[in-house]
Amino acid sequence: MRTRSISTATALAVLFSSAALSVVAAGSASAASATVISPGGVVVDGVLKRVFVGDRSTGKIVAADYTGALVDSVSGVSGVSGLAVSDDGATLYAAAEDSHEIVALDAATLDVRARYAVATDTGPRHIAFAGGKVWFSYGDQWDGDLGSVDPAVDPASGTDAVALGQFSSKVWGPALLDTDPSAPGLLAIGETGLSTDSMAVVDVSGTTPQLLAWHNGDYTLNDGIGDIDLVPGASQVLVNGAQRNAYADGKFTAAGTYPSGQRADIAANGLVAQVNGTKVAVYRPGAAQPLRTYAATAADLTWAPDSSRIFALVGTSGGYALKALTDPTLNVPSLTVNAPSTATRGKQLTVTGKLSATVPLPSGVSLQVTRTDLESPGGKALASTKVKADGSYAFADTPPAGGTVTYKVAYAGDAGHTAVSASDKVAVSRTKPTLTLNKNGNVYNYGSDVSFTAHLGSTYKNRTVEIWANPFGGDKPNKLLKTGKVNSSGNISATVDMTRDTEVTAVFKGDARTAPRTVKSTAYARVKISTAVSKHYKTAKIGSTSYYWFHKSTDPVLTTTMTYYKGRDQRFDLQVYSGGKWYSAGSQYFPLGTNGKSAVRLEAPGKSGIKARMRSVYVNGSSGDNVNTTTYGPWKYLYFSS
């Protein structure tokens, strides 16, 4: 019970009705890429056009086609650390370091053909196929060595196909191996695990390996070896993707460098694919500038035997994916387009730019130019522009349409360069149209149907206007009321049912010469309020005012019905008449039920001759929301008789 004083002599207690004032309850799939978690070698079978990748952590080998798409896989190659393919492309060999064996698989089916046990506790690690045999490195600190598997040995002969100790006392640990298809009997060996630069080239075409060149680790050539490649057509090795070392005289000497890199692979035609941080760069033999550069952070890479593409293991969030890097012999030019940021419609502007490449471009190159605007959304071809000797170009144009104008410049490419294009945008001026919307600030009774009229002045072509209504409150979306062409007077109208305060918007989207424009008008809606009085014994006028008459001991019940909104309260105003004037006895907020009703019972004063009046009010903001404008209900007059 809440008590409120209504005069110095009389008090009315206000309380809630337990029934009436209850609380309101609250695409098409694409081929999967070949991926691995921990790379364990990558090799290409040029006969089958398959790429094989080992996954060291799962003991799996995956096979992909020349696009990098997964086509097959096999498990059970424990700790696979290296892969090699026989010269005829029929057999895939894997170094299984955890199970200490060389596994031979059918390259076409990935069925296991043979398992060759390697009598070592450390290896095999790296693997290569040369001279008709499988060569592998094994061993640990200071006892690294070279072994081989001869697939021609008949298992029934009693002869072991595996031979160890083929390069004793030469390397510190399991060495890197590389072969060159153009020199099938050669094998490059590079020491790993130390910062020294021990390496060798061995002829393995005969019965036993013959040392052709050797460099003991004296730090004079390379500061540690992380990668080694035989250079086709030359008595050289490439170390760490950068240092070229010649060995024709039986010892290694510096023979030039490429820009710094981490690792590389060399194609049959001599092109070098080099990993350098987040890039893969392709160099012609001995060149200082890359022929082509790909954006790729590669853990390993290898060439297709026909030199048509590079296969790179590129880091992803969950491991490494096989990517095919195509057109390695095509240089990628750089093209810039510079247009003014703003321009006036109908006035000439100039676009400039430059075409450049690390491989010289043909003379007299022409560039295609396209302008895209509101008049030509599909693009309009302009006159081609010639490139000057320094690669620069410039052309003039007069934009016929305003808005965003895009100039695209394209080079079609040539035998040594890929196609390339670039673009720039210009904000071209447009005329600002007249657009108005009436009835801003008007207040209407709840449920009134109000017609809003937008007026559009002169434009170039477009005469369409949209009218939207956005009622206050987050539970109702912005709604398109009408879209259409204005009439001959430039007007278009739409009707809003004013149950809430509403922001009405007129939108003109513009045309090629007239700018878009949006205007808004906010109109306000009152709530619907009525109050029913009960427990009185009659109604009668006192003077000219009609009163509800109550016995002095009867409690009036005043039930207000108000437009409901979640969390809404009604304000109950109470006044008492004394000395010829009405005095406030205070105000209090009471919640609405979900039916929009709020009942308040006044405790009888117990004294006759008391005049009082009450009203219900919705107050924007204070009543718990702001979706309607403040609305006052009518006064209800109460008289307490004997």
Secondary structure, DSSP 8 states (H G I E B T S, - for coil): -EEEE-SSS-EEEEEE-TTTT-----------B-EESSEEEEEEETTTTEEEEEETTTTEEEEE-TTSBEEEEE---TTEEEEEE-TTS-EEEEEETTTTEEEEEETTT--EEEEEE---SS----EEEETTEEEEEE--TT-BEEEEE-TTS-GGGT--SEE--SSTTSBSSS-EEEEETTEEEEEEEE--SSSS--EEEEE-SSSS-EEEEEE-S-SSS-SS-S-EEE-TTSSEEEETTTEEEE-TTSS-EEEEE-S--SEEEE-TTS-EEEEETTEEEEE-TT-SS-SEEEE--EEEEEE-TTSSEEEEEEEETTEEEEEEEE-TTSB--EEEEE--SEE-TTS-EEEEEEEE-SS---TT-EEEEEEE-SS-TT-EEEEEEE--TTSEEEEEE--SS-EEEEEEEEE--BTTB--EEEEEEEEE--B---EEE--TT-EE-TTEEEEEEEEE---SS--EEEEEEEESSTTS--EEEEEEE--TTSEEEEEEEESS-EEEEEEE---SSB--EEEEEEEEE---EEEEEES-SEEEEETTEEEEEEETT---EEEEEE---TT-EEEEEEEEEETTEEEEEEEEEEE--TTSEEEEEE---SSSSEEEEEEEEE-TTTTS--SS--EE---EEEEEE-
